[in-house]
C-alpha cells in the first residue's frame, strides 16, 4: 500500500547557543525519509526560529513506509566551517497507518542529541495519505494493530486466537563497520539509533504479514529483543500472538449495574477481556489498596533486563544502580522532585521545564486505573543512546542515568501528545547497553522504550461524587473500566 508523506516544519524554541559571539544560532532543518532529503531555509540569529516551511512531499513504497523512520535533524549553519549538529527527532510513521488513529501528527518534539541530551524543541506537522492497493503480494502489513499490552485491549474481544508469531532479523553493527570519514561518538551513536529504528520497523512489518497470512488483524503481547553480538552484528527478535479482534462495547445498563451491585461487578469483570488470574483480580479493586503493589510488581518484571557480560571494571555496580533507579521510578506524572538531578548542565535539566506534556500518564499496566480507554492510537517504539565524558560532573553514574531516563520519558510524552493521546499503557523499558569506565570519566547507555499510546477519559459518572457513600461508588466505577 504505497503512500505519500507530507512534512511541514513550523518553528523551534529554546535552542542552544551555537555562536558564542552573538549568543544565538543560525538554525536550519534537514528532513529525511528513505533516500530523499529536504532542507529548510536558514533562520539566522535566533534561539526561537520560525521557519513556517512549505509542505515537503515524499512518495514511498510499502516497505519504506513501515521500515523507515522520518528523520528530522536540526543543524547550525556555519559559513567557513562544517555545519554543527544540534540534535535529531525520529518519528515512527506506523501509528499513522492505522485507520482508527487518523493520518495527522502535530506537536512539539524534543530535539535529542546523544552527547548532550535534550536541546530544545521543534514544532512539526506530518500527514500520511495511503493509496489503495489490492495486490495480494504486497509487502505491507498496514492495518494490523500491534499491542504491547499482554491482555486483550479494553473495548475489544478476541474472536479467535490464531497462534504465536515470531520473526528474527540480523544486521551488521555500525559500531564495528569501516567508514571513510573520521569516526566520532555522535556519528556512531546516530548510525546505531537509525539502524535500530529501521530494524524495529522491519521486524514489526514481517510479523504483521505473518498475522495477515493467518487471517488475523492484530498482534497482542508484542515484544522485541535486541541482542548486540559485537563484531558478529545485531540480532533482533520479535514475538507476539496473532488474533482476530472485534469491538466489544459495554452497554450503559452494565455500567449502571456495576455501580449498584458489587457481586454483579465481579461477574462482569470476570467475563471482560483481559487476564483472569487471582492476583490480577485483586489489583482490579482500588478499595482493597492493591493497585500500588501490583504496579510495583509489573514495573520490576518489565524493567529487569541486564546485559550478559561486564566489559568494564565495576560494571556490576552500574547495573545495580540502573535497576534500583527503575524500581523506584514513579510513572504517573513525574515532577522535578522525582528526579533530583545534580548536574549544572542545562541540557540535563531542560526537560524539567516542559509543562504541556506532564498530563501524559505512563504505566506498564494494560489500563489506567480510574479512567476509560476511549481510543488506541498506535504502538510507539523508541531507541535512545546517551554518552557522556563528564560522568562525575553530572552527579556521578546515578545522576547520569536519572537524567537520561527522565529525558526519554519526556520524549515519549511528547510523541503521545502529538498523536492526540494522554496516556501510554503496556509501557516497558529494556536496557541494551550500560558501559561505565570510571578511570576515564566516561559512560554510555542504550535503552529501548515501547508502549501503546491511548486516549483516556474519566467517566462522567465517576466525577460527580460528594458524600462518603458517593466516594465508595466512585471507586467502584473506576474499577469497572479496568480490563
C-alpha positions, 0 to 999 in steps of 0.5 A: 500500500504505497503512500505519500508523506507530507512534512511541514516544519513550523518553528523551534524554541529554546535552542542552544547557543551555537555562536558564542559571539552573538549568543544565538544560532543560525538554525536550519532543518534537514528532513529525511525519509528513505533516500530523499532529503529536504532542507529548510531555509536558514533562520539566522540569529535566533534561539526561537526560529520560525521557519513556517516551511512549505509542505515537503512531499515524499512518495514511498513504497510499502516497505519504506513506509513501515521500515523507515523512520522520518528523520528530522535533524536540526543543524547550525549553519556555519559559513567557513566551517562544517555545519554543527549538529544540534540534535535529531527527532525520529518519528515512527510513521506506523501509528499513522497507518492505522485507520482508527488513529487518523493520518495527522501528527502535530506537536512539539518534539524534543530535539535529542542529541546523544552527547548532550541530551535534550536541546530544545524543541521543534514544532512539526506537522506530518500527514500520511495519505495511503493509496489503495492497493489490492495486490495480494503480494504486497509487502505491507502489513498496514492495518494490523494493530500491534499491542504491547499490552499482554491482555486483550485491549479494553473495548475489544474481544478476541474472536479467535486466537490464531497462534504465536508469531515470531520473526528474527532479523540480523544486521551488521553493527555500525559500531564495528563497520569501516567508514571513510570519514573520521569516526566520532561518538555522535556519528556512531551513536546516530548510525546505531539509533537509525539502524535500530529504528529501521530494524524495529520497523522491519521486524514489526512489518514481517510479523504483521504479514505473518498475522495477515497470512493467518487471517488475523488483524492484530498482534497482542503481547508484542515484544522485541529483543535486541541482542548486540553480538559485537563484531558478529552484528545485531540480532533482533527478535520479535514475538507476539500472538496473532488474533482476530479482534472485534469491538466489544462495547459495554452497554450503559445498563452494565455500567449502571449495574456495576455501580449498584451491585458489587457481586454483579461487578465481579461477574462482569469483570470476570467475563471482560477481556483481559487476564483472569488470574487471582492476583490480577483480580485483586489489583482490579479493586482500588478499595482493597489498596492493591493497585500500588503493589501490583504496579510495583510488581509489573514495573520490576518484571518489565524493567529487569533486563541486564546485559550478559557480560561486564566489559568494564571494571565495576560494571556490576555496580552500574547495573545495580544502580540502573535497576534500583533507579527503575524500581523506584521510578514513579510513572504517573506524572513525574515532577522535578522532585522525582528526579533530583538531578545534580548536574549544572548542565542545562541540557540535563535539566531542560526537560524539567521545564516542559509543562504541556506534556506532564498530563501524559500518564505512563504505566506498564499496566494494560489500563489506567486505573480510574479512567476509560480507554476511549481510543488506541492510537498506535504502538510507539517504539523508541531507541535512545543512546546517551554518552557522556565524558563528564560522568562525575560532573553530572552527579556521578553514574546515578545522576547520569542515568536519572537524567537520561531516563527522565529525558526519554520519558519526556520524549515519549510524552511528547510523541503521545501528545502529538498523536492526540493521546494522554496516556501510554499503557503496556509501557516497558523499558529494556536496557541494551547497553550500560558501559561505565569506565570510571578511570576515564570519566566516561559512560554510555547507555542504550535503552529501548522504550515501547508502549501503546499510546491511548486516549483516556477519559474519566467517566462522567459518572465517576466525577460527580461524587460528594458524600462518603457513600458517593466516594465508595461508588466512585471507586467502584466505577473506576474499577469497572473500566479496568480490563 
